[in-house]
Amino acid sequence: MKTQRICVVLTCVNVVAVSLTLLRPRQTAEARDIPNVLRAQALEIVDNHGRVRAEIKVLPAQPDLKLGDGTVGYPEAVQFRLISSQGAPNVKLVATEDGSG
């Protein structure tokens, strides 16, 4: 008889716990207070070993740089690189004011 009472009490506790779980308002996984803009001069994504695997950064203008075609100067640029696990760039995109790069 004592075992039957324990089972009835545990069943009631389980019913109450399930009811509370089902009746609780649903919480969504979306973040609260999301900023509209992320501002930074560079962004790096690293792997589990701390190696940079992707980066976006603003490169300053280099007015004294001599280029291969004989011109001097390089404008400010934005660089995007995807880097392999061995550290070599797989993809490199550069955008400048005049479209060169």
N, C-alpha and C positions, 0 to 999 in steps of 0.2 A: 504493500500500500504506500509506503514511504517513497519508493522508486517512482510510482505512478504520479505522485504529487510533484516530485522534482521535474519529471518530464512535462507535466502540464505547465508548471511555472516557467520552465525554459522555453516552451513553445509560445507562451504568452509574451515573454521578453523578445523572442525572435519576431513575432508578428508586429509588436510595437516598433522594433528597430527597422524592419522593412517598410512599415508604413511611414515612418519619419523620413526615411531615405527617399521614398517615392514622392512624398508630398513637399519635400524641400524644393525651393525655387532653383531652377537650372542655372548654373554658372557657365558662361561661355568662356572659351579659351582666348578670346581676343584681349589684347592689352588695353589697359585704361590709360588715359592721358598720353596718347601717342603724339610726339612732337611732329609738327608739320615739315620741318626742315632739319637735316643733319648737316652741320657746317664743320668742315675740317680742311686742312691743307693737304692731308694725305690719308689714305685708307689702306690698311694691310690686312689680308686674311691669312692666318697661319694654320698649319696642320697640327696634329697631336704631338709632334716632336718640336714644335716651335719654329719650324722653317716657314718663311714667307712663300705662299703659293699663288697669291694674286695681290696686285696693288694698283691703286689709282693715286696719282700725285701730280701736283702742279710744279713744273720745272721753270725756274726763273729765266729771264732773257739773258743771253750771253753775247753782248755787243762786240767783244773782241775775238770771238771764235772764228777761225779760218776754216771754211768749208772746202770740200774737194773740188768744186767748180771754180774756185778762186774768189768767191764772194766772202765778205766778212760780216759776221753778226748772225745771231740766231734768235728769233723772237720767243717770248714766253710760250710755253707749250703745256698741254695736258697729256699725260702718259698713262696708258692702261696696259698692264702686263699679266699674263697667265704663266706661271712658272711650274716646270715639271718637278717630280720628286727628287731628281738629281740636281736641281738648282738652275737648270737652263731655261731661258724664256721660250715658251712654245708659241705664244701669241704676243705681239707688241704692236699697239696702235698709238700713234701720236697725232695730236691735232694742234695746229698753230694758227695764228691770226691770218697769215697769208696762204694757208693751205699746204705749205711744204712740210715735209717731215716723214 
